[in-house]
């Protein structure tokens, strides 16, 4: 199955683990309930020999019951952690080993358990656990290795398992494995469509820049990071001066081209991790600069302003005779609501426009 580029592949796997959280936790919890309730139903339903019944209760109450209760809690608390998924696989493989031990012990005491009883474990783990295709294959191979080791080291007194039982086991496992592969393919396609849909709703189609919605998500994520890592950041609002005059004199098609050129110029100043450029409407853009002090931000934004002016786009209705930009910005260190930062940057923009435009003012 074709993999996505590594960053996207990691996002997809995290998405799958999150979506499988409830199913996996429920499977683990139901398994725990089955083992914890074993004293009630095992002797009455299975009528095992006393010695095997004692071993069954020991394994169920002292090992498997607590193991699967703990696993269900882990799956709910840490669903995104890759190691929890591995713990899920390990717990069910341990259950297979325990079942094989019980079957062999019962056989030594003249009680025959159906050989296919252990196939319930991979059925539950693969169909309800929603394992990825490769991990499902690894699980099946390890399951087969446990059965083979059991046949070699714990031989049955009543003779080898019938060929029909082995064939049935292989067919069931093959069906479940193929179903897991197709299930993951469907999950991958669904996730890809979701990402494309989200991308489409967060892009300004005229300029190709992210839109306000994408900006808000980005700022929320990186302001949390700034509080965690004690980093400063700056928010700048960039307004193209006298842009309406370009539309009125040269036409909207020319105006759209000016917006695209300006967007491309502004995007070139958001290259570092955490930096972000977006168009928020009309002729207004926002530039978010992460991990920078006030002096760096002022120099950076002055370069933005001069770069827009150096595009040398004619605007005869502007006092400058060309396209220029006014920029209002705020440097933030510590905790501050992004709405407050945006309002302060907007106030600085207002002052820049009142004081003659084509300048950077920063608070």
MARLOLO-224434 format. One line per field, with one value per residue (C-alpha): x, y, z. Coordinates in nm, 3 decimals, m for minus. Layout:
<rs>
x: (X	...)
y: (Y	...)
z: (Z	...)
</rs>
This chain:
<rs>
x: (0.000	0.145	0.263	0.216	0.512	0.649	0.492	0.152	0.196	0.253	m0.058	m0.258	m0.142	m0.227	m0.572	m0.622	m0.519	m0.752	m1.045	m0.984	m0.967	m1.322	m1.328	m0.994	m1.078	m1.418	m1.257	m1.005	m1.274	m1.505	m1.212	m1.140	m1.504	m1.493	m1.188	m1.304	m1.640	m1.472	m1.546	m1.918	m1.940	m1.631	m1.708	m2.081	m2.048	m1.727	m1.728	m1.348	m1.149	m1.087	m0.714	m0.768	m1.045	m0.802	m0.541	m0.811	m0.913	m0.551	m0.478	m0.808	m0.815	m0.445	m0.315	m0.562	m0.831	m0.597	m0.399	m0.698	m0.849	m0.518	m0.501	m0.848	m0.753	m0.431	m0.619	m0.856	m0.588	m0.309	m0.481	m0.228	0.084	0.234	0.356	m0.001	m0.096	0.196	0.074	m0.269	m0.110	0.112	m0.179	m0.386	m0.088	m0.030	m0.395	m0.338	m0.043	m0.258	m0.539	m0.294	m0.155	m0.506	m0.596	m0.286	m0.340	m0.701	m0.594	m0.354	m0.652	m0.871	m1.071	m1.073	m1.111	m1.194	m0.864	m1.026	m1.117	m0.803	m0.899	m1.144	m0.848	m0.712	m1.070	m1.131	m0.791	m0.797	m1.163	m1.236	m0.886	m0.848	m0.477	m0.280	m0.221	0.145	0.082	m0.211	0.024	0.283	0.010	m0.105	0.252	0.321	m0.010	0.096	0.436	0.266	0.048	0.350	0.552	0.258	0.232	0.607	0.660	0.314	0.207	m0.144	m0.204	m0.509	m0.305	m0.235	m0.492	m0.699	m0.600	m0.952	m0.918	m0.586	m0.731	m1.033	m0.801	m0.592	m0.899	m1.046	m0.716	m0.671	m1.018	m0.966	m0.622	m0.749	m1.040	m0.789	m0.592	m0.901	m1.022	m0.697	m0.710	m1.058	m0.938	m0.646	m0.874	m1.122	m0.847	m0.700	m1.042	m1.085	m0.746	m0.820	m1.159	m1.006	m0.732	m0.989	m1.181	m0.864	m0.715	m0.781	m0.826	m0.735	m0.387	m0.319	m0.243	m0.415	m0.733	m0.854	m0.973	m0.633	m0.462	m0.670	m0.586	m0.217	m0.203	m0.388	m0.138	0.175	0.066	0.024	0.375	0.503	0.362	0.505	0.851	0.864	0.900	0.793	0.605	0.474	0.147	0.150	m0.145	m0.046	m0.278	m0.217	m0.240	m0.502	m0.585	m0.941	m0.789	m0.619	m0.951	m1.124	m0.857	m0.712	m0.999	m1.062	m0.860	m0.552	m0.644	m0.655	m0.310	m0.177	m0.318	m0.150	0.188	0.164	0.065	0.363	0.593	0.452	0.463	0.837	0.883	0.718	0.981	1.086	0.911	0.605	0.591	0.266	0.123	m0.249	m0.497	m0.782	m0.996	m0.985	m0.638	m0.545	m0.289	m0.152	0.204	0.266	0.634	0.731	1.029	1.145	1.212	1.085	1.396	1.401	1.029	1.070	1.357	1.168	0.851	1.043	1.179	0.822	0.716	1.011	0.968	0.607	0.711	0.994	0.743	0.702	0.336	0.189	m0.083	m0.123	m0.397	m0.155	0.068	0.360	0.275	0.313	0.175	0.281	0.175	0.108	0.191	0.077	0.233	0.256	0.538	0.408	0.595	0.408	0.040	m0.199	m0.524	m0.473	m0.780	m0.601	m0.283	m0.479	m0.663	m0.333	m0.182	m0.493	m0.455	m0.095	m0.209	m0.467	m0.196	0.035	m0.237	m0.323	0.040	0.095	0.089	0.376	0.535	0.568	0.444	0.499	0.388)
y: (0.000	0.336	0.550	0.923	1.160	1.106	1.408	1.328	0.957	1.037	1.256	0.978	0.721	0.955	1.007	0.629	0.573	0.849	0.713	0.360	0.471	0.378	0.049	m0.063	0.042	m0.131	m0.450	m0.450	m0.378	m0.653	m0.893	m0.789	m0.844	m1.191	m1.287	m1.126	m1.303	m1.638	m1.777	m1.741	m1.904	m2.117	m2.418	m2.416	m2.368	m2.551	m2.818	m2.828	m3.062	m2.913	m2.871	m2.685	m2.478	m2.367	m2.265	m2.084	m1.875	m1.796	m1.670	m1.485	m1.308	m1.248	m1.186	m1.123	m0.937	m0.667	m0.661	m0.576	m0.333	m0.144	m0.165	m0.016	0.276	0.334	0.329	0.598	0.818	0.780	0.683	0.867	0.705	0.442	0.232	0.192	0.034	m0.207	m0.280	m0.362	m0.616	m0.764	m0.810	m1.006	m1.218	m1.297	m1.397	m1.643	m1.795	m1.827	m1.998	m2.243	m2.320	m2.387	m2.606	m2.818	m2.841	m2.948	m3.207	m3.360	m3.409	m3.567	m3.257	m3.142	m2.774	m2.682	m2.588	m2.295	m2.124	m1.909	m1.772	m1.546	m1.342	m1.227	m1.183	m0.935	m0.767	m0.720	m0.645	m0.429	m0.302	m0.151	m0.227	m0.092	m0.343	m0.403	m0.441	m0.671	m0.889	m0.888	m0.980	m1.275	m1.399	m1.378	m1.552	m1.834	m1.852	m1.892	m2.174	m2.345	m2.314	m2.451	m2.754	m2.824	m2.763	m2.844	m3.152	m3.284	m3.627	m3.668	m3.633	m3.356	m3.101	m3.214	m3.081	m2.942	m2.735	m2.592	m2.514	m2.345	m2.141	m2.028	m1.932	m1.727	m1.548	m1.481	m1.329	m1.108	m0.998	m0.903	m0.718	m0.524	m0.424	m0.296	m0.125	0.067	0.162	0.304	0.491	0.634	0.753	0.901	1.086	1.219	1.352	1.518	1.687	1.808	1.940	2.123	2.260	2.390	2.569	2.732	2.871	3.209	3.102	3.439	3.464	3.104	3.219	3.069	3.251	3.385	3.045	2.887	3.184	3.148	2.777	2.846	3.129	2.923	2.639	2.857	3.089	2.778	2.678	3.026	2.999	2.650	2.739	3.100	3.239	3.579	3.644	3.935	3.992	4.236	4.361	4.472	4.699	4.794	5.172	5.322	4.980	5.083	5.338	5.057	4.879	5.202	5.319	4.994	4.749	4.456	4.214	4.431	4.461	4.083	4.062	4.320	4.118	3.801	3.974	4.129	3.795	3.622	3.894	3.874	3.492	3.513	3.661	3.367	3.100	3.007	2.744	2.901	3.200	3.237	3.468	3.493	3.710	3.805	3.994	4.269	4.424	4.319	4.055	3.926	3.815	3.607	3.592	3.334	3.342	3.695	4.006	4.353	4.471	4.166	4.207	4.578	4.506	4.217	4.419	4.714	4.472	4.364	4.724	4.812	4.492	4.579	4.932	4.790	4.586	4.923	4.867	5.186	5.362	5.715	5.794	5.740	6.026	5.785	5.705	5.334	5.057	5.089	4.927	5.040	4.796	4.792	4.537	4.424	4.232	3.987	3.808	3.616	3.540	3.760	3.681	3.679	3.904	4.166	4.135	4.171	4.478	4.644	4.568	4.713	5.030	5.062	5.017	5.292	5.525	5.436	5.527	5.850	5.958	5.933	5.560	5.359	5.297	5.046	5.125	4.873	4.861)
z: (0.000	m0.105	0.185	0.212	0.259	0.609	0.789	0.638	0.710	1.077	1.081	0.920	1.174	1.460	1.305	1.282	1.645	1.761	1.558	1.687	2.052	2.151	1.958	2.104	2.458	2.434	2.301	2.585	2.844	2.721	2.726	3.085	3.181	3.026	3.231	3.556	3.530	3.457	3.809	3.731	3.391	3.327	3.547	3.472	3.096	3.012	3.285	3.299	3.520	3.863	3.804	3.477	3.631	3.904	3.645	3.447	3.747	3.830	3.479	3.449	3.784	3.847	3.496	3.216	3.411	3.549	3.222	3.004	3.254	3.253	2.874	2.832	3.058	2.863	2.532	2.657	2.813	2.554	2.227	2.007	2.152	1.916	2.209	2.339	2.005	2.049	2.403	2.256	2.021	2.293	2.535	2.284	2.180	2.548	2.566	2.279	2.467	2.778	2.586	2.431	2.777	2.908	2.609	2.658	3.033	2.982	2.724	2.978	3.207	2.940	2.849	2.488	2.404	2.044	1.871	1.693	2.019	2.006	1.663	1.845	1.965	1.626	1.504	1.787	1.764	1.386	1.321	1.625	1.697	1.347	1.323	1.029	0.748	0.830	1.200	1.126	0.920	1.201	1.449	1.237	1.191	1.566	1.631	1.399	1.570	1.910	1.777	1.621	1.942	2.136	1.906	1.944	2.314	2.448	2.246	2.282	2.432	2.212	1.893	1.642	1.538	1.239	0.899	0.848	1.166	1.048	0.706	0.863	1.085	0.786	0.584	0.869	0.934	0.562	0.534	0.839	0.719	0.373	0.536	0.748	0.440	0.258	0.575	0.607	0.239	0.296	0.607	0.410	0.128	0.375	0.561	0.235	0.129	0.469	0.437	0.085	0.196	0.491	0.270	0.024	0.299	0.434	0.114	m0.041	m0.402	m0.551	m0.396	m0.291	0.064	0.368	0.471	0.805	0.924	0.862	1.028	1.343	1.369	1.316	1.569	1.829	1.789	1.797	2.077	2.292	2.189	2.278	2.630	2.672	2.537	2.664	2.310	2.183	1.861	1.652	1.471	1.177	0.970	0.620	0.423	0.058	0.031	m0.200	m0.342	m0.433	m0.670	m0.862	m0.911	m1.013	m1.260	m1.398	m1.346	m1.114	m1.323	m1.271	m0.904	m0.870	m1.025	m0.777	m0.488	m0.618	m0.661	m0.315	m0.160	m0.318	m0.185	0.168	0.171	0.104	0.450	0.630	0.576	0.931	1.145	1.301	1.063	0.872	0.607	0.528	0.343	0.572	0.323	0.063	0.053	0.408	0.497	0.827	0.892	1.206	1.309	1.570	1.807	1.732	1.938	1.862	1.676	1.447	1.374	1.290	1.048	0.894	0.844	0.700	0.441	0.365	0.316	0.092	m0.111	m0.189	m0.288	m0.503	m0.703	m0.877	m0.955	m1.097	m0.899	m1.030	m0.778	m0.489	m0.365	m0.410	m0.772	m0.706	m0.487	m0.122	0.205	0.560	0.840	1.202	1.436	1.795	1.966	2.226	2.502	2.766	2.786	2.590	2.413	2.039	2.003	2.215	2.007	1.685	1.816	1.915	1.573	1.409	1.615	1.499	1.139	1.186	1.317	1.026	0.777	0.958	0.967	0.593	0.500	0.347	0.687	0.970	1.321	1.597	1.958)
</rs>
